[in-house]
């Protein structure tokens, strides 16, 4: 048993133990220990195999396959019954088609197909494993504190914390399996397992809304799973292989592109791109740690991970063009729609959709530069977004609301929390931070590969992104000088992971030249067989690092000045009507009115209904063109 | 040597920017049939402001305008010293965002509306600014200003559409009518002075100086379209900058402020038509 098997199996073991322990305090300790061990195992695996990489297969593969088949059947039966019980028949139908299909393939068609590399660990898997292991364990630790407060604030929900944490660890195990496997059957199994975990977590509170949304997520992801299953059968029967690495080294001819298109559809459902995006918005009813882990940092990244793997086949093919366009429309539409949202988690969800769209564009364009940008986007997005999600989770407990409009008093409640929040937001769109570096390279890559339409989409989408993040930041600073401090308690369990993630945002920005040199460039060299350089010039990297240092140092240098400064404080100008407190003014007919300041949402322009409708139609049309091309055998 | 150039840029840019603002005020006055202030009035204003007592509504909001100034300087230095155009644009955007946050931090109704409008303006002009950078990269195969002005054919030959789009959105950048929604140089505005409402004394002087730097940045963008390796073209490029500046002054005096809907629509549509068609054609022929 080597370190990689341990890494995959340990969270599974942890999940079972956590499920069985009923005592809260004991379980919390076990969860923390297991999270730390998972993180340590991650680092050990990466340390051992990072430089050389490794691939191997298991001797007793048959037994593993049989076990997988049994678990698949059990889950399928559960899903079919749950679907029938809740009158969600489509769920049952999807499950009833794909599992027998896979079993039929497994036991009648698969003979003679030998898998030589069950597991492949290369630089890309290393990056994914690091994201899952480190961010995953941080969020587990955070969730311990969060779930305590959660059940304190929501007494009406049944306390099923052991179930919650068991599913989270099960998910980590599945996710490790997904990014480490090269055997398509195993990837498919882990893929379905993550879908199932997501379904269980969305339905955690068992309210009517939660159950409905969980089934909605399940049905869309099972639809994607069905596409995945059909793709495997096609690949297995036509090419007698079940290895992802063999598939990606084939020539992009029409027959290969059919399963590639199906796999891309599966990826689009998992990454919640238009027209499949609705499930991710519904998934926001889940407790925040699961939104942070599954619905922004890791699970939805499985979709883009698959596209990044398939990039060599997508690059110059018509399927690639179609996926690029679909991602582009998702990016633009979701960036625009985020403007009209005021619920913090909804904004984060739309921004996640948009960024996943951007990663999909980068990956499916498939040049060296664009893949460089795609992988870097995955890293930066995971860190910044999980920081934002868990900060919003804590803010919700402090303020009793996660509406952006209510966050203007956050400075009075917790200065640190607002600072973390600002770091996260800055990480998402401001200049020297990670997302913008990647966007910059992405833009360069699109120009060099002559994707003018995508360049234009990126220009508009980025401007919209700027608008909704800046107005959120504005709310956070609007009480910068607040004096009255409201008492609050901020659990250490919550603060430590938030703090570490905030530090990681900075570290990853300073360290991106190193990430590029030691991970991205070697990976792309292996993939393309030709030397690549970091796409940003050294002089620019230096300037960026200066800017970052300035942003960190400037606030520090400013603090002592205003302490001994003799400036006169004046009341805010309100057309002469300020009552003197800055909080109210003399209205007409002598009434004193409270000052309320609100952000712009521009519903008429960026309303969700209209935009979703039209962009869905557009994407469906584009995907339809793809199907026509493939059926007609015109693709290639 | 390099440091001397940088210091030179930091000192000279606001002097030229201030002078241009002075010329602007004289020309505007003549257009309105007034005598107008002396040419150096902007400098007198700033000097006077620095000597005034600073009043503020809280101790934090001036922090943002200082950072905004620093990034405007940063951006000017990158651009004028021949650095990466996109990086300069990003630094400038960072500065603008800090200026907007300053408006929020004042927590005053007029500043807040000013901030919202300013953000809307940024959203309106940003696509065209990005497309300008991209178009110049297409024409000259480099993002570096020093390479762009070292070619033999001026970029304007390839990018007439993008140039028109740029001239259109420069009205936002230079805070000219019809797109001076968030803050106008003229006293008559429905939201008092927008973001600057709560700033006074030295802080207001800083905002004024920041604007001088921004004038230089805007005109450098115009300059890049005309300048090539020959000295004559460089003179021509300066003349083009002055002409564009004069044109914006004329538009400023000849048009009324529009609603935000109109500002956003027109900027995005102009970007979509001039910018996109130019880029598509260029990529088709090159």
Interface residues (C-beta under 8 A of the other chain):
Chain A: X430 X431 X432 X436 X440 X443 X444 X447 X450 X452 X455 X456 X458 X459 X460 X462 X463 X464 X466 X467 X470 X471 X473 X474 X475 X477 X478 X479 X480 X481 X537 X539 X540 X543 X544 X547 X550 X554 X555 X558 X562 X565 X567 X568 X569 X570 X571 X572 X573 X574 X575 X582 X595 X597 X599 X600 X605
Chain B: X53 X54 X55 X56 X57 X58 X59 X60 X61 X63 X64 X66 X67 X70 X71 X74 X78 X83 X84 X86 X87 X90 X91 X93 X94 X97 X100 X101 X103 X104 X105 X106 X107 X108 X109 X110 X112 X115 X116 X119 X120 X122 X123 X124 X126 X127 X130 X131 X134 X137 X138 X143 X192 X197 X198 X261 X264 X268 X271 X272 X275 X276 X279 X280 X283
